[in-house]
Amino acid sequence: MTGSKKILIVNDDPDALTVMSVTLQAAGFRVGTGYSRFGWLKEFPIDRLEIDRSFVQHVHSNSDDYAIASAIIAKAKTLKREVVAEGVDDFAQLMVLQNERCAMTQGFLLSRPLPVTAAQLLLHRPVAKADGARTERRKRLLA
């Protein structure tokens, strides 16, 4: 946009900033950020990026959440970092993330939080044939 002017708004309160942004947009202003928080990726020795559950929750039905999750996965791969999706609670979420090549997930789809010994038992126990739904779920998770 030629001749556009920028206004700098500094506010540490996310709720107030959201209200202010919506109000400015309704008045015809374009709202953006002047910097990216990705700067810390090169500053800190990290091994893994995490996709917050707030993006995972509707990754299969909300195009913005899908785009953000997909971008995080791509950025992690470009930077040669692991990526884990938090809060994977159903197969639809898992399938979208697997299609985007997100290899690690955590959430209630596999199990509720467990103590270490219970988690070890869950991971090492044989899958019973009579446990049809759980067997199918486990097959998909391990595929």
Helices and strands as residue ranges (DSSP letters): H 14-26, G 37-39, H 40-43, E 48-51, H 53-56, H 63-78, E 82-86, H 91-99, E 104-106, H 116-124, H 132-142
